[in-house]
Amino acid sequence: MSEQGFVENFQASLSKNRKNLLAVFSLTLLFFLVELTIGFITNSLTLLSDAAHSFTDITAVVFSLLAIWISQKPPTKEKTFGYYRVEILTALINITFLVVTAIFIFISAYSRMHHPPPVSGIPLILVALFGIMIKGTNSLILWKNRDTNLNVKAIYLDVLTDLLGLAAVIFSGIIMALTKWYDADPLFGAIIGFIILFRTWQILIQSVNILMEAAPAHIDCSLVEKGMMEVPGVEAVHDLHVWTIASGIESLTAHIVLKKKIEPEHSAAVITKIASCLKEQFGIHHSTLQIESTSLEENEISH
């Protein structure tokens, strides 16, 4: 695939993600309003906790839509890579909202454990079943493109954790309906908080790795070096760096030592073959390769 074709496919993926996120936004907003209303009527912390989580879902979708819009702006002289990394900044903002939500849930759960108010279990069960239908639809909408964008992946994982949270709501409702043990409400509310933190940790690690320009988890740098070394005419590879600009956009730089029998006029052909190898075998479409006429290892960043 040509560089132009890769860019066009990436932009098409962003457009598809935007349509999917708009659908998810509409469904999530509907469920949030239902859950919040029933939560206030029944005085259920479990429902209100999950409603707070749903509100962060809505916020995450809005920020993700904004990030997609900004990331499609063309590069400038100051921002030569464009605005692709807005995606990562948005993910970190969403993580902050989720952590604050989880802390609020824990504080509320602790205060209610001493004097849990009576809660009707049947409305909780009905709302949770409705939520499972909504969240199940959202997961189907996002499933196919879940790995094309960090924010889309975060929202997809959030939908899956929402399903676990709704299962907690159902268990809480059943327990209170059958036993009148109202401590189940703050207990399962706290469980939802832990589910939120678990999901948040996964996205945080991935976001930090991208900001630290770590090698992508799906790319083995030793295999990349081996593939480059197998290109005819390559003597050695030095100063190899692979990092992620944004989801689906990997970049590579390296110093290439050519074999002595390679004439200078043929060096461009070797570089072209290396670039093709990187695209076809590893999906790296943006590579900067420098030919060393003499070793520059002493000037390289140590590994």
C-alpha positions in Angstrom: 0.0 0.0 0.0 1.3 3.4 -0.9 1.8 6.2 1.7 -1.1 8.1 0.1 -3.3 4.9 0.2 -2.4 4.4 3.9 -3.4 8.0 4.8 -6.7 7.6 2.9 -7.5 4.4 4.7 -6.6 6.0 8.0 -8.9 8.9 7.3 -11.7 6.5 6.2 -11.2 4.7 9.5 -11.6 7.9 11.5 -14.8 8.7 9.6 -16.2 5.2 10.4 -15.2 5.7 14.0 -17.1 9.0 14.1 -20.3 7.5 12.8 -20.0 4.6 15.3 -19.3 6.9 18.2 -22.3 9.1 17.4 -24.6 6.0 17.5 -23.0 5.0 20.8 -23.4 8.5 22.2 -27.2 8.5 21.4 -27.8 5.1 23.1 -25.6 5.9 26.1 -27.3 9.2 26.7 -30.7 7.5 26.6 -29.6 4.9 29.2 -28.0 7.5 31.4 -31.2 9.5 31.6 -33.2 6.4 32.5 -30.7 5.1 35.0 -30.2 8.5 36.7 -34.0 9.0 37.0 -34.6 5.5 38.5 -31.6 5.9 40.7 -32.9 9.0 42.3 -36.4 7.6 42.7 -35.2 4.4 44.3 -32.3 6.0 46.2 -29.9 3.3 45.0 -26.2 4.0 45.2 -25.6 1.1 42.8 -27.7 2.7 40.1 -26.4 6.2 40.8 -22.8 4.8 40.7 -23.4 3.2 37.4 -25.2 6.4 36.1 -22.1 8.3 37.1 -20.1 5.8 35.1 -22.5 6.3 32.2 -21.9 10.0 32.4 -18.2 9.5 32.1 -18.9 7.3 29.1 -20.8 10.1 27.5 -18.0 12.6 28.2 -15.5 10.1 26.8 -17.4 9.8 23.6 -17.7 13.6 23.2 -14.0 14.0 23.8 -13.2 11.2 21.4 -15.4 12.8 18.7 -13.6 16.1 19.3 -10.3 14.3 19.0 -11.2 12.7 15.7 -12.3 16.1 14.3 -9.0 17.7 15.4 -6.8 14.9 14.3 -8.1 15.2 10.7 -6.6 18.7 10.5 -3.6 18.9 8.2 0.0 19.2 9.6 1.5 22.6 10.0 5.1 23.9 10.1 5.0 23.9 13.9 3.1 20.5 14.2 4.8 18.5 11.5 3.0 15.2 12.5 -0.3 17.0 12.5 -2.8 16.5 15.4 -2.9 12.8 15.6 -1.7 12.7 19.2 -4.8 14.6 20.4 -6.1 11.1 20.6 -3.7 10.3 23.5 -4.3 13.5 25.3 -8.1 12.8 25.1 -7.6 9.3 26.5 -5.7 10.8 29.5 -8.5 13.3 30.1 -11.1 10.5 30.1 -8.9 8.5 32.5 -8.9 11.4 34.9 -12.7 11.6 34.8 -13.0 7.8 35.5 -10.6 8.0 38.5 -12.6 10.9 40.0 -15.8 9.0 39.5 -14.4 5.9 41.2 -13.2 7.9 44.2 -16.6 9.5 44.5 -18.2 6.0 44.4 -15.9 4.7 47.1 -16.6 7.7 49.4 -20.4 7.3 48.9 -20.2 3.5 49.5 -18.2 3.9 52.7 -20.7 6.5 54.1 -23.7 4.3 53.2 -22.2 1.1 54.7 -23.0 2.4 58.2 -26.6 3.4 57.5 -27.8 1.9 54.2 -31.2 3.3 53.2 -33.9 0.8 52.0 -33.8 0.2 48.2 -36.3 -1.5 46.0 -34.6 -4.3 44.2 -37.1 -4.8 41.3 -36.5 -1.4 39.6 -32.7 -2.1 39.7 -33.1 -5.4 37.9 -35.4 -3.9 35.2 -33.0 -1.0 34.6 -30.0 -3.3 34.5 -31.7 -5.6 31.9 -32.5 -2.5 29.8 -28.8 -1.4 30.2 -27.5 -4.8 29.1 -29.6 -4.4 25.9 -28.1 -0.9 25.3 -24.5 -1.8 26.1 -24.7 -5.0 24.1 -25.8 -3.0 21.1 -22.9 -0.6 21.7 -20.4 -3.4 21.9 -21.6 -4.7 18.5 -21.3 -1.3 17.0 -17.7 -0.8 18.2 -16.4 -4.4 17.9 -15.1 -4.3 14.3 -13.1 -1.0 14.7 -12.1 -1.4 18.3 -8.3 -1.6 17.6 -8.1 1.3 15.1 -8.1 4.1 17.7 -7.0 4.3 21.4 -10.2 6.2 22.4 -12.5 3.8 20.5 -10.7 0.9 22.2 -11.1 2.6 25.6 -14.8 3.1 25.0 -15.2 -0.5 23.8 -13.5 -1.9 26.9 -15.6 0.5 29.0 -18.7 -1.0 27.4 -17.6 -4.4 28.4 -16.9 -3.3 32.0 -20.3 -1.6 31.9 -21.8 -5.1 31.3 -20.0 -6.4 34.4 -21.3 -3.4 36.3 -24.8 -4.1 35.2 -24.4 -7.7 36.3 -23.5 -6.3 39.7 -26.6 -4.2 39.7 -28.8 -7.2 38.9 -27.2 -9.3 41.8 -27.6 -6.3 44.1 -31.3 -6.0 43.1 -31.9 -9.8 43.6 -30.3 -9.8 47.0 -32.2 -6.8 48.3 -35.5 -8.0 46.8 -35.2 -11.4 48.4 -33.4 -10.7 51.7 -33.9 -7.0 52.4 -30.1 -6.8 53.1 -29.6 -3.2 52.0 -25.8 -3.3 52.5 -25.7 -5.0 49.1 -26.4 -1.6 47.5 -23.2 0.2 48.6 -21.2 -3.1 48.4 -22.0 -3.6 44.7 -21.6 0.2 44.1 -18.0 -0.2 45.4 -17.5 -3.2 43.1 -18.5 -1.1 40.1 -15.8 1.5 41.3 -13.1 -1.2 41.3 -14.3 -2.4 37.8 -13.8 1.2 36.6 -10.3 1.5 38.1 -9.3 -1.8 36.5 -10.3 -0.7 33.1 -8.7 2.7 33.6 -5.3 1.2 34.5 -5.2 -0.7 31.2 -5.7 2.4 29.1 -3.4 4.4 31.3 -0.5 2.0 30.6 -1.1 2.1 26.9 -1.4 5.9 26.8 1.8 6.4 28.9 3.7 3.9 26.6 2.8 6.0 23.6 3.8 9.3 25.2 7.1 7.7 26.3 7.5 6.6 22.7 7.9 2.9 23.7 8.0 0.3 21.0 4.4 -0.8 20.1 3.4 -4.0 22.0 2.6 -5.8 18.7 6.0 -5.1 17.1 9.1 -7.0 18.1 12.1 -4.8 17.4 14.4 -7.7 17.1 12.3 -9.2 14.4 12.1 -5.8 12.6 16.0 -5.6 12.7 16.2 -9.2 11.4 13.8 -8.5 8.5 15.8 -5.4 7.6 19.1 -7.4 7.7 17.6 -9.9 5.3 17.3 -7.3 2.6 20.1 -7.9 0.0 22.9 -5.3 0.4 22.4 -4.6 4.1 25.5 -5.1 6.2 24.2 -3.8 9.6 21.4 -1.9 11.2 22.1 0.7 14.0 20.1 3.2 16.1 16.8 1.4 15.4 13.8 3.2 17.0 10.1 2.2 16.6 7.3 4.2 18.2 3.6 5.0 17.9 2.5 8.4 16.8 -1.2 7.5 17.3 -3.2 4.3 17.1 -2.4 2.6 13.9 0.4 5.0 12.9 3.8 3.5 13.7 7.1 5.3 12.8 10.7 4.0 12.5 14.1 5.5 12.2 17.4 3.6 11.7 20.9 3.9 10.4 21.8 1.4 7.6 25.3 0.2 6.8 25.4 -1.2 3.2 27.8 -3.9 2.1 31.0 -2.6 0.5 30.1 -4.0 -2.9 27.0 -1.9 -3.2 27.6 1.1 -5.5 26.4 4.5 -4.2 23.9 4.8 -7.2 22.3 1.5 -6.0 21.8 2.6 -2.4 18.4 4.1 -3.1 17.1 0.8 -4.4 18.2 -0.9 -1.2 16.4 1.7 0.9 13.2 1.2 -1.1 13.3 -2.5 -0.5 13.8 -2.0 3.2 10.8 0.4 3.3 8.7 -2.1 1.4 9.7 -4.8 3.9 8.7 -2.6 6.8 5.3 -1.9 5.3 4.5 -5.5 4.2 5.8 -7.4 7.2 5.3 -5.1 10.1 2.7 -2.5 9.0 5.2 0.4 9.4 4.3 3.0 6.8 6.4 5.9 8.0 10.2 5.1 8.1 13.2 7.4 8.0 16.4 5.5 7.0 19.9 7.0 7.0 22.7 5.3 5.1 26.1 5.3 7.0 29.1 5.7 4.8 31.1 5.3 8.1 30.0 4.1 11.4 28.1 6.6 13.5 27.5 4.3 16.5 29.5 6.5 18.8 26.9 9.3 18.2 23.9 7.2 18.8 21.6 7.2 21.8 22.7 4.3 24.0 20.3 1.4 24.4 
